[in-house]
Amino acid sequence: MSNYRRQLSGIPQYLHDRIVWVADEYRTNELSLEPGGARVIVCYQKGKTLGYDKIKKPPAYVKQIWEKDITRIYVDYDTWDEDDQLEELKKHVSCIYVENKDEDSDYYGKFQKLWDSSTADALPWTKTKSTAKKPYNSYKPYGYGGYKKYGAKKYYRRY
């Protein structure tokens, strides 16, 4: 964990000591147990800040985290329209940061803000889906928050 604290470029300093990194034994997705992928930090409005590593599909993972939390409060949340879902998300989550690890080294790049409740006009997972050219599973993680397509041609996609 101390290694993570040294590699939090792009995260505001006041959050560094607040981040609680979720241990593998609390993971329910098998992909989150495999090495590689992105790190995701979710900052909640009430002050809780959770960090997740080894995330292969960051927007889908954020959606899964959020839906698991919100359906404990509202059973019918999945029937709400997108605007109502966005307003409820803004009440609970202040911002989401994402960072990818370069597979060729142990270096983590700079975190980028994926979503911010004060400026958001779309849910973090729908905004990303609308700009995607290929499904995430056809891309491998690439440093600095982008994805690199397998093959000779290079395509970069940022969150």
Sequence and secondary structure as in RCSB ss.txt:
>XXXX:A:sequence
MSNYRRQLSGIPQYLHDRIVWVADEYRTNELSLEPGGARVIVCYQKGKTLGYDKIKKPPAYVKQIWEKDITRIYV
DYDTWDEDDQLEELKKHVSCIYVENKDEDSDYYGKFQKLWDSSTADALPWTKTKSTAKKPYNSYKPYGYGGYKKY
GAKKYYRRY
>XXXX:A:secstr
 HHHHHT TTS GGGTTTEEE  GGG   GGGGSS SEEEEEEETTS EEEEEEESSHHHHHHHHHHHHHTTT T
TGGGS HHHHHHHHHHHEEEEEEEEB TTSS B   EEEEETTT SS HHHHHHHH SS GGGEEEETTTEEEES
SSS  EEE 
